[in-house]
Each structure stands twice: as C-alpha cells, then as structure tokens.
C-alpha cells in the first residue's frame, strides 16, 4: 500500500540557510540562530508564532534541547530526528505531516551539523557497537561509493578512461555552479584537467570526486496551504514527500550489480505518483540531488528517471544537466560545492528550490526553465551506501495544482 500523500495541503512560507564552510569560530548554536533568524524574517513572523519544531542533526545534539536552548524557546515541542544523511529532509517531512494533519498551524524544520571541529576526520560516526562480525564499518564512504564507477562502466560498455571523463564533468559542472553561489563552501571553478589528475582517494575517485566536510544550518517554516498568503505572496507548495528504507540486503545479494540504488527508484516512483508527474525530465524545472560522490550523481540520473538506463553518461557529457541545460541538476553546486553537514544538507537543497521557484536566485545561476514556465523542483537525499540505504525524494512547486 502506498501513502496517500499531502499534495498542495502544506506550503513553505519562509526559509533560511547559512553559508556552508569551515566555521571554526562559530558553534552549532550560532549557526542555528542564523538559519532560523533568516527563516522567520523571510516569513514576517516571530518565534512565538511557531507551534512546534522538528530538529535534525546526526551528532551535533542529542535531543530537542539542542534547539530550544539555542533559541531560548519557552516550552515548545521540539522533536529531534536522525535518518543518516537524509536527516534534514526527515525533519522537513515530519513538520509537513504535522501541519497537514491539523495538529499544528505552523511548524519549523531545522537542521544543523558541526563537522570541522567534531574531533573526527570526516562525517560524524553513528556505528552501533557490536561483536565485530558483521563486516560493517570496515570500508570508508569513498571506497564504498567508488564501486559504482567500474560497475557502471562494465555494464554499459565504457572504457575506464571514458567513465573518468564523465565523472570529471560532473565535478566540473557542480563547481561551476558553486562558484556562482556565495553560500557554497567552495566558490571557484576547477578546470577539468585538474579534476581528472587530482590525487586518488579510492578506486578511480580523486579528491574532486568527493564532497567536502563542512558546517552549516538551514531551516524551513511550513503552514497549511490555505494560510500561506498570510505570510508571503510567493509560497512554495509541497507536492510530494517520499521516504523509504531498503532491506539492506544488497551486499548479500548476488544479483545486486552496483549500478542502481533500488531505494531511490522506489522513493522516486512514489514521489512522482503523489505529485502526478509522468515525465520528470520534461516536467521538472530543476533537481537538487545527493552528489556525495560523482558516480553517485551519475547513477541517480537514471534512478530518478532523468535518463534512460545506460544513457546518463551521454546526457552528462552533452550538457543536459548543466545550469543552462534542459534539466539543471544541482544548480547551487550540490554537496560537491557545499560539503555535507549531515543535518542541514536536505534543507539546503530545499532552500535552492525555494530561491529558484520564487525567482530569487541570482541572475548568474537562475535556471531558464523557470522563466519558461516550469514550476516544479525535486530534492533528493540519500543515506547509507550502495546496497543498503535510505532515500528521500520531494517535489515542490510554485503553483497549486488545478
């Protein structure tokens, strides 16, 4: 049984997002205050107007007190959520459902992560202690996702050098977009030859094929759709929220070939059903996807239905997903340019959809399809790795469905 969905029952009326980067002199509290402050200002409200909060973080707090303490909230419900790298999206999903149910008139979703001074060299860890006989925690994220590249090349008949050119172009595209975004961690274009020749991290993945490690926070305010125009004349309506957790058996399944994320396929299918989308490549104005590593973005183009199976590499090289292409992907620069503060990334993706659909993105990275009349955007968050992951897909739009 699939979900009923909440299409056009909830609207986003305010958002905020900090610059992502190495915030050595700023705490998680500081980042939360900035993101929340921008969100409430954009909606023309105060914190007193918000009925409940959903707060996402993987390791920068252990309860709702992390948020209530930072904001000095007077006895409001604050629920802390965590769902691996989809944590920010999970906060938004829960806030939207709470408003759609009628339990609250206004809710906030907010996410934060401090990674640069966490004492860890990469993403914060959440490995549950065990007997050590389950083979978990013995492979790094770059090594895990690097398995996608040779598998894709072998299945679709590409030479390794050809595929290296493809993933190089993905990194180049996202750095081009990030160079036009003042909130990105990395704001310089990187020549393809430098990307291609960078030191290897794992498999054929070089330094520029891997997303960075950063700090950041983002927030969204949601209300019932019929109340949206009390707060803004350009609300963004929620069309679909889809989340799935897979059976996590891919690494044990001889049939799993590392060229797809079945969880992404399932969550995308359900999101399109909720939103009434039949041709995502033609109907979406833009997409923000979880480009934790360049081959991840390549595979996602097929799993999300933007390319036919075995054709995404050609679409990448022909510029389909460029900023001025038919379907811009990661027009803000993606994880590649922003890094990945886990609790904030999903909401950061939604912030870009918010800007683009409201016509507030700067001219140098405004997607032309919005001006041409497309009014839908997709965000996608992935948590875990090939063969065992969770996947979130949302669709939002600037217009109510007829």
Buried (B, 14 or more C-beta within 10 A) or exposed (E): EEEEBBBBBBBBBBBBBBBBBBBEEBBBBBBBBBBBBBBBEBBEBEBEBBBBBBBBBBBBBEEBEBBBBBBEBEEBBBBBBBBBBBBBBBBBBBBBBBBBEEEBEBBBBBBBBBBBEBEEEBBBEEEEEEEEEEEEEEBEBBBBBBBBBBBBBBBBEBEEEEBBBBBBBBBBBBBBBBBBBEBBBBBEBBEBEBBBEBEEBBBBBBBBBBBBBBBBBBBBBBBBBEBBEEBBEEBBBBBBBBBBBBEBEBBEEEEBBBBBBBBBBBBBBBBBBBBBBEEBBEBBBBBBBBBBBBBBBBBBBBBBBBBEEBBBBBBBBEEBBBBEBBBBBBBBBBBBBBBBBBBBBBBBBBBBBBBBBBEEBEEEBBBEBBEEEBBBBBBBBBBBBBBBBBBBBBBBBBEBEE
